[in-house]
Structure formats: structure tokens, C-alpha cells
Amino acid sequence: MITLERKTDVQMRIAMWLIKHADYNDTVRVHTKTVEREIIPDGKGCLSVSRYLRAMRQQGLIDYEDPRKTGHIYIIDLKPKLFDWIKGEK
């Protein structure tokens, strides 16, 4: 089970990648292939990015629909809580 109570390197890399690739509406559109192979190309966490995204959605940091319904495209809405989580605020 993935928890976001304490920040790990993998969680921060995913969050920073999402913020970097967000448009002006804080929305990220990314293919599932990119999620699994390019956010963290090699090493620790590279195969479980979708699990981290699911955990982030359950914690209310982001929101997205099932990518199978959108042609294998994640349309991720970044929530203000994500930015607070990165800063360390609660």
C-alpha cells in the first residue's frame, strides 16, 4: 500500500513531473505508455507510476478518469492540495 504521509524521492519526482508538464489550467494530458516508461525511466519506482497516481487520486492530490475510457490517455487535473503537499503544508 502506498501512503503519501511522508515524501519519498519517487513521489516527489512524479509530482514535479506533473507540475512541469501541466498546462495553464493545471491539467496534464499524457498517454499511458509515457506514464509507465518516461516519468521515471529506470530504477526505483519506474514500473509503479500508475500506482502512485492512483494513491495520489485517493488522497485528493489529483483527479483523473479511467484512461481506458479516454483512449489510453490520462487527463490529470492537479488539485491545490498537491501544491500544498509539495511545500509541506497541511
DACOR-V73274 format. One record per residue. N is the residue number from 1. RES is the residue in three letters. SS is DSSP state (alpha for helix, beta for strand, coil for the rest). PHI is phi in radians with two decimals (999 if undefined). OMEGA is omega as a letter, one per 40 degrees, with the letter a starting at -180 (none if undefined). Layout:
n,res,ss,phi,omega
N,RES,SS,PHI,OMEGA
N,RES,SS,PHI,OMEGA
//
This chain:
n,res,ss,phi,omega
1,MET,coil,999,a
2,ILE,coil,-1.69,i
3,THR,coil,-2.03,a
4,LEU,coil,-1.98,a
5,GLU,coil,-1.20,i
6,ARG,coil,-2.10,a
7,LYS,coil,-1.44,i
8,THR,coil,-1.84,i
9,ASP,alpha,-1.06,a
10,VAL,alpha,-1.11,i
11,GLN,alpha,-1.08,a
12,MET,alpha,-1.19,i
13,ARG,alpha,-1.11,i
14,ILE,alpha,-1.14,a
15,ALA,alpha,-1.08,i
16,MET,alpha,-1.17,i
17,TRP,alpha,-1.11,i
18,LEU,alpha,-1.06,a
19,ILE,alpha,-1.14,a
20,LYS,alpha,-1.10,a
21,HIS,coil,-1.72,i
22,ALA,coil,-1.40,i
23,ASP,coil,-1.53,a
24,TYR,coil,-1.18,i
25,ASN,coil,-1.64,a
26,ASP,coil,0.99,i
27,THR,beta,-2.15,i
28,VAL,beta,-2.05,i
29,ARG,beta,-1.97,a
30,VAL,beta,-2.56,i
31,HIS,beta,-1.30,a
32,THR,alpha,-1.06,i
33,LYS,alpha,-1.10,i
34,THR,alpha,-1.15,a
35,VAL,alpha,-1.03,a
36,GLU,alpha,-1.44,a
37,ARG,alpha,-2.12,a
38,GLU,coil,-2.03,a
39,ILE,coil,-1.13,i
40,ILE,coil,-2.22,a
41,PRO,coil,-1.10,a
42,ASP,coil,-2.47,i
43,GLY,coil,1.67,a
44,LYS,coil,-1.07,i
45,GLY,coil,1.59,a
46,CYS,coil,-1.16,a
47,LEU,coil,-1.70,a
48,SER,coil,-2.11,a
49,VAL,alpha,-1.08,i
50,SER,alpha,-1.11,i
51,ARG,alpha,-1.19,i
52,TYR,alpha,-1.13,i
53,LEU,alpha,-1.09,i
54,ARG,alpha,-1.10,i
55,ALA,alpha,-1.14,i
56,MET,alpha,-1.14,i
57,ARG,alpha,-1.18,a
58,GLN,alpha,-1.13,i
59,GLN,coil,-1.46,i
60,GLY,coil,1.49,i
61,LEU,coil,-1.44,i
62,ILE,beta,-2.41,i
63,ASP,beta,-2.51,i
64,TYR,coil,-2.75,i
65,GLU,coil,-1.58,i
66,ASP,coil,-1.04,a
67,PRO,alpha,-1.13,i
68,ARG,alpha,-1.21,i
69,LYS,alpha,-1.43,a
70,THR,alpha,-2.01,i
71,GLY,coil,1.23,i
72,HIS,coil,1.10,i
73,ILE,beta,-2.04,i
74,TYR,beta,-1.41,i
75,ILE,beta,-1.98,a
76,ILE,beta,-1.78,i
77,ASP,beta,-1.70,i
78,LEU,beta,-1.44,a
79,LYS,coil,-1.69,i
80,PRO,alpha,-0.99,i
81,LYS,alpha,-1.08,i
82,LEU,alpha,-1.12,a
83,PHE,alpha,-1.16,i
84,ASP,alpha,-1.15,i
85,TRP,alpha,-1.11,i
86,ILE,alpha,-1.15,i
87,LYS,alpha,-1.25,a
88,GLY,coil,1.68,i
89,GLU,coil,-1.43,i
90,LYS,coil,-2.29,none
//
